[in-house]
Amino acid sequence: MIFRILILLLSLAFPCRAAIHIQTSLPLGPLESLPIQDQGRKKPFLVFAQEFLLAVSGTSSLTVKHTSFTAMEIVATLWLSPREWQQIPLILVKDKQLKNICGLPANQNHFSFETLRDTPSLQLQILEAREAQENSSEAKLSTTAKAAADVASRMMLLATLTDGSLVRIVPHPAGDHATWNALPPDDPRLKNLRTAYSSADANAFRASLTSLKSSLTKNAPAYYQAGMSKIWWELLYQKVHPFRWAWILYLLAGLMLFLFPSRNYNYPCAWILTLVGLFFQITGFACRIFVADRPPVTNMYESIVWVAFGTILFALIFESRYRSRFFLAGAIPVATASLILADSQPLILSHSIHPLTAVLQSNFWLTIHVLTITLSYAAFALAMGVAHIALGKITFRQPVPHLLYNYIYRVLQVGVLLLACGTILGGVWANYSWGRFWNWDPKETWALITLLAYLIILHGRIAGKWNGLGLAVGAVLGFLSVLMAWYGVNFVLGTGLHSYGFGTGGFQYVVAAVILDLLFVVFAITRNISGYGSTNASPLMKRPK
């Protein structure tokens, strides 16, 4: 009930206006570097604006009445000139069932605060979801109830920006780790800034912003002298998009390998493009590590980007040893697809840099355990990629070099070694953090299942239970256990002690990808069986002597 009253009071505090205006004529570059405290850490205003719009609207830019606006333009307007904010269609409502229950247009995804506030059925859904959460904090909400709770959170977030309380730009005298404050509405500095912004006076706006920054620097010189370097590095990272450049370069390297296989220059060019792409990934990691003071593997987005990096790194190491082209050809599609996925799904895979939860606040264990586990995923991903090459050759009735199966085996050995070490180290860390080595937590259990699955694949090959084709099929099917331990536990089961890695979304796409891959494996096996007896075919299993 308190939540509903709060929404009502916030809505009454801002009267509605007839016109909607978002300021676009002012240069907002000087505002981008303004430090702001948000979600437990300090960040540039540009990052705050982009994360805010993503949280409220689910996008990095928004089109209102056929005009596209950037996150900076929208957030600056909501903070400095929030006159018609209730009428701007900003709030994301994507759940079809919720829209159907509330009578909202099914073909529309963004709605104004005013529309949602004045929809009684939505308010009822929000109230029921809130009561369910209050009655049992551990209860899992239904899809519709969770969607209603998300809408309520977006409405609250929007309201706190427009009243200025969300924009905490005044450092606390107690030091860096204390909570910062927002400028009060009657502060002359804020008044001058809002007047210049509303009148679209570029010179006055620049002068007011410079004056504001100077006064903030004077009040907290220690932070502005030592802490601004992180602000500038994060601003550079946000503008350059190093991981995006990495997948573009990997894609070019892949095109060079696959489209020009007979050209002498394709392999050296692919090497160069891949190395430059790897450099961009390393630069991105360096920026995130410097800003966050921790290894970059604490959420699904970071782990996907790290696994893509590990896949390319292992491929280059093996390529430098064997010069076979198969490792690059297997790694590049996997890394490119992973980075494109991470880059294009910010709602599911949050790019935000968040402070560590209490259980993770040990950089030593976080580094040696999580990085080791995820590097094992990278090795298994590389083995899967190389195995797809072997299965593709079988599908098209091309001869498969025997060395190709040996390459798969070598990469699987690396993955098993890393996974075994990572699992043991995880047990040591669990004892250090929770007082026990093993508790059959879903994450632990699936890590063990994955390790056993790959051990069976390797030992079956050693024991002669299957040949190279069986090894290739095992490398593809084995990765399903990695997928379950990595994605399934966090995004499907959503239970256990590893709650800091949980998320939602993308399930139907993952299932579709798995089904397509299984169909490809079945088709390759069928093609092999139909061609059995020819020089290019081989049985899946070793025949008994």
N, C-alpha and C positions, 0 to 999 in steps of 0.2 A: 504493500500500500504506500509505503514511504517513497518508493521509486516512482509510482504513478503521480503522486503529488508533486514530486520534484520536477518531473517532465512538464507538468501543467504550469508550475510557477515559472520555470524557465521560458516557456512559450509566452506567458503573459508579460514577461519582462521586456519583450521586444515586439512592439506593434508592427503589423504587416504594412507593406507599402505596395503600390501598384507596379512600380518599375523594377527591373532587375538589371544591375550594372556591375560588371567586373572590370576593374581598372587594368588596362593593357598598354597605356601610353607612357608609363614611367619605366626607366631602366632599373631593374631590381638587382643587378649584379652586386652592388655594395651590401645589400641585405643578405645575400647568400652566405656570407662568412660570419654573420652574427652568431656567437655561441648561444646555445639554448640547452637547458637541462630537460630531458624527456626520457621516460622509461628507464630511469635509474642511471643514466649516463649523459655526458655532454656531447653535443653534435652540432654541425653547422645548420643554420636555418634552412638551407636548401634541402638537406637530408630530412629534417623535421617536416618540411612541407610535403615532400614526396611520400614519406611514410604516412603522414596524416591522410593525404588524399587516397592512398592505397587502402588504408584501414577503413575509411568512410565510404569511398566510391569503388574500390576494387580496381583502380586503374591509376596510371601515372600522369594522365592528362584527361580532360573531360570536355565533351562537346555539349554546349548549352545553346539552344536555338540556332543550330547550324554553325556555331562558332566554336573553334577549339581553343581551350585555355590550358596553360601549363599549371603545374602544382603550385609554383611560386605565385602566379597571378591570382589563383583562387584563394590560397591560404592568406596571402598578404591582404586581399580584399576583406576576407572574413575577420581578420584581426584589426585592421586599421579603418575599415569603412563598412561595418556590418549592418547596414541599414535595411536591406531587403533579403537577409540571409535565409529567412524561413521559406522563401518562395523559390530558391534555387534548387533544382532537382539534382541533389548531390548524393543522397543516401542510397546505397545499394540494397536492393531486395531481390534476390535471385531465386529463392526457393519457390518453385511453381505451386506447390501445394499450399504454402502460406499465402501466396497472392490470390489463389483461388478461394481460400477461406475468407480472406479479407475483402474480396471483391475488387482487387487491384488489377489493372490491365496486364494480361499475361505476356504481351509483347514489349513491355516496358520494364527496364531493370533499375532505373534511377528515379527516385521520388523526392519531393521537397519535404522538409520538416513539417511544414504546415499540413500537407496532405496526410502524412503518417500520423500526426498528432490528432487530426480530425477524423480518423478511421476507428470507430469504437471497437470493431472486431479485432483489429490489430492490438489495440491497447489491452483488450481482454487476453489475447494470446501472450502478450508480454507479461501481464500480471500472473497468469498461470505458470509460465516458465520461471518467473522470479520466485513464486511460492514453492515450486518444486525444488529449486536450488536451495532455498532457505530451510525447507523441511529435511533435506538430506543432501549434504554437500558432495557425497560420493555417488549420488544417483546419476545414471546416464540418461540425459534428456533425449526425447524423441527427435527425429530430424526436424519436424516442424517447430517444436519447442525451442530447439537450439537455434534455428533460423530466426525465431522471434526474439530470443535473447540477444543474438548478434545485432539485429536491427536496433534494439534498445541501446546497446553499447555504442553503436554508431551515432544515434541521436544525442546521447549524453556527450560523446566526444565532440560533436559539432557545436553543441551548446557551450561547452567549456572553452572552446576556441573563440567563439564570438563574444563571450563576456571577458576575455583576456586572461582568465586564470590559468589557462593551459600554457601560455607563452611565458615560461619562467626564464628570464634573461638576466636577472639581478643576482650576482653571486652572493653567497652567504658569508658574512664576516668570519664565521667559525672555521671556514676552510673549504677545501675542494669537495669533500665527501658529504657535506651538509646539503639539505634541500634548498635549492634556489627559490627566489620569489619572483612573482610577476609584478610588472609596474601597475600601481593603482590607477584607476580611471582618471583621477584628477591630477596625476603627475604632469607637470609642465612639459617634460620631455616627450611623453606619449601624446599629449595634446598637440604639440607642435608637429610631431610626425604625422598624426592623423589629419591635421588641417592641410599640410602640404600634400599628403597622399590624395585626399578627397578633391582637392583643387587641381590635381595633376600638374603641380608645379615642380618640375624636375630639379631645378636648382635649390629650391627650398627643401625639397625632400632629401636631397643629398646632404645639404648642410645640417638638417635636423638629425639625420642618421649619424653623421660624423660626430655631432655634439653628443648624441646618446652614447656612442661607442667610447668617446673620450671620458665621459663621466663614469661609465661602467669600469673602464680600465683604471681610473683613479681610485675607485672604491675597492677594487680587487687586483692590485698590481701583480701579486704572486701568481695568480692563475693566468692572467693575460700575458705574462712573460714566459711561463713554462708550459702552459697548456695549449696555447694557440697553435703549436706545431702539429698537434694531432688534428686540430680543426682543419688546417690547410691540407694535410695529407688525406683526410677523409673527403674533403671537397674535391681534390684531384682524382681520387678513386671513383667518386660518384660521377664525375664528368667524363673520365676517360673510358670507363667500362672495360677494364682489361680482360675480363673473362669473355666478354662478347667478341673482342678482337681475337682472342685465343681460338674460339670455335670457327670464326671466319677463316683464319689461317689454316686450321686443321682441315676444314672443308676444302680449301684450295689444294692442300697437299693430297687429300684423298682423290680429288678430281684429276690431279696430275698423275697419280699412280694408276687409276682405273681407266682413264680415257686415253692415255698415251702410253700404253704398256710397252710398245716396241721402240719408243724413242730413247736414245742414250741419256738424254738430259733429265728424264722424268724422275729417276731415283735421287740424284743429287738435289734437284729442286724440291722434291718432297721432303728430304732431310732438312733443307734450309727452312722451308715454311713451317715444318713441325717444330724445329728448334726455336724459331721466332715466336710461334704460338706458345711454346713452353715458357719462354721468357716472359710473355704477357701474364701467364698464369702465376708464375713466381712473383711478379710485380704485384699482382692482385693480392696474393697471400701476404706478401710483405706489408702492404698497406693495412690489411685487416688485422694482422698480428700486432703491428705498431699501435693501431687505434685501440684495439681491445685488450692488449697485454695478455694474450692467450693463444694457444693453437687454434687454427680455423676449422674445427670439426665438432662443434657443439650442437648443431641442428642438421636437419635433412639437407638443406641447401648447401651448407658448407661441406658436408660429407660427400655429396654428389660431385661437387667441383673438385674435391680432393681425390676421389676415386678416379675421375677423368684424368687428373694430373698423374696419378700413380700408373694408370694404364699406359699413358704415353711414355712415362719415364721407363717402365719395364720394357716396353717395346724398343725404345732406343738402346737400352743396355743390351738386349738380346740381338738387335740388328747390328750393333757394333761388333758383336762376337761372331755372328753367323752370316751376315750380309745376305739374307734370304728374301727380303721384301715382304714375307708373310706376316711378320710381326707388326710392321707399320700398317699393312693392309688390314690386319685384324683389329688393331688398336684405334685407328683413326675414326672409323664409323661409330665405335662405341663411345669414344671421348666426345666426338662432335655431337652425337645425339644426346648425351648426358648434359653437356653444356648448353645446348639449345633448350632442352627441357628446363634446366635450372634458370635460364635467362627469361623464358617466356611464360613462366607460371608463378609470378610473385605472390599471388594469393595463397597458393598451396605451399610453395617453397619460399618462405620469407627471406629476403636479402638482408634484413636488418641485423645490425650488430647489437646483441643483447649482453648485459652483464651475466656472469656465470651464476648458476644456482649454487646453493651452499655445498651440496654434495660434490660438485665439480671443481670447487675452488682449491685445486691442487694441481698446478701446472705440470709437476713431475709425473704424477700418475695419469693425468689427462693426456700428456704427450706420449708416453711409452705404451699405454694400453690402447687408447682410441686410435691413434695413428697406426699402430701395428695391425689392429683388426681391419681398419678400412684399407690399408695397403694390401691385405690379403684379399679383400673384395676386388681390388684393382687387378691383382694377378689372376683371379678367377675370371674377371671380365675379359682380360686379354686372352686367356685360354678359350673362353667362349667365342670370342671374335675369330680366332684362328680356326677353331672347330667349324665355324660357319663357312669358312673358305673351303675346308675339306668337304663338307656336306654339299656346298654349292658345286664343286667340281664333280662330285658323284651325281648330282641332279642333272648336270649337263653332259654326263658321260665323258668327262675328261679324266685323263690319268692323274692319280693323286700320288705325289712323291712320298716315298716312305718316310723321308725326313720330316715331312709335315706333321705326322703323328708323333714323332719324337719331340718336335717342338712343343706340341700340346702337353706332352708328358712333363717336359722340363718346367714349363710355366706352372703346371698344377703342383709340382713339387715345391716350388717357391711359395705358392698360395697356402698349401697345407702347413708348411713350416711357420709362416707368419701367423696363420690362424691359431695354430696350437700354442705358440708363444703368447699371442694376444689373449687367448682364453685363460691361460694360466696366470698371466699378469692381472687380468680382470678379477680372478679369484683372490689374489693378494690384495688388490685395491678394495674389493668388497669387504675383506676382513679388516682392513684399515679403516674403512668408512662405516660399515654396518655391523662389524663384530662377528662375521661369519664368512667362510670361503665360498659356500654354495648354498642356494636356497631354492633351486628349481624355478627361479624367476623365468618368465617367458623368453626374455632376451638371452639369458644364460642357456636355457634349454635348447633354443633354436641354434645358438652358436655351437653347441655340442652336436646337435643333429647334423649341421652343415659339415663340421669336421669329420664326423663318422661317414657321411655320404661320400666325401672326397677321398677318404682313406679306402673305402670300398672300391671306388673307381680305380685308384692307383694299384691297390693290391690285386684287384681282378686282372689288371693288365700284366702285373709281374707273374701271377700264377697261371697266366695263359687262358683265363676264362673268356676273354674277348680280345679281338684284334684291334688294329688302329681305328677302324670304323666304330667299334664299340666304345673306344676311348673318346672319340669325337662326340658321339651321341651322349656319353656320360658327362663330358665337359659342358654341354648345353643344358642337359637336364639337371646337372648338379647345381647350376647357377640359380635354379628355382628355389633351392634351400637358402641360398644367399639372399635372394629377393625377399623371402619370408622373414629371415632373421633381421634384415635391414629395413625393408619397407613394411612388411606385414605386421610385425610386432608393434611398431610405432604408429602406423596409420590405420590398421585394420583391427587388431586386438585392443590396442590402447589401454593396456593394463600392465601392472608390474611396478618394480622399483625404479625402472629407467624412464620415469614419467617426463623427465626434462626433454626427451627427444620426441614426444608424441605430437601428432598432427592429424589433419583430416584432409580428404580430397584425393582425386585422381584414381580411385579404385577401379572404376569401369575401364579406364584407359590401360591400366596395368593388366587387368584381366584380358582385355582384347589383345594386347601385345603378347601375352603369354600363350593364348590360344593360337594366334597366328604363327608363333615360333614353333609350337608343338606340331601344328599342321605341316610346317616346313620340314621338321625332323621326320615325321611320318612319311612325307612325300619322298624325301631323300632315301629313306630305308626302302620304300617301295620300289623306287627306281633302281636301287642297288640289287634288290631281289630279282626284279624282272630282267636285269642284265647279268645275273649270276652265271658264271661259266665263261663270260667274255674276259678279255685280258684286263679290263679296267674295273671289274667288279670283284668284291670280296665278301665273304660271309660276315654277319654282324658278330656272331659268337664263334669261338674256336671250336672246330669239330673234334670230337674225341678220336684219339688214335686207335 
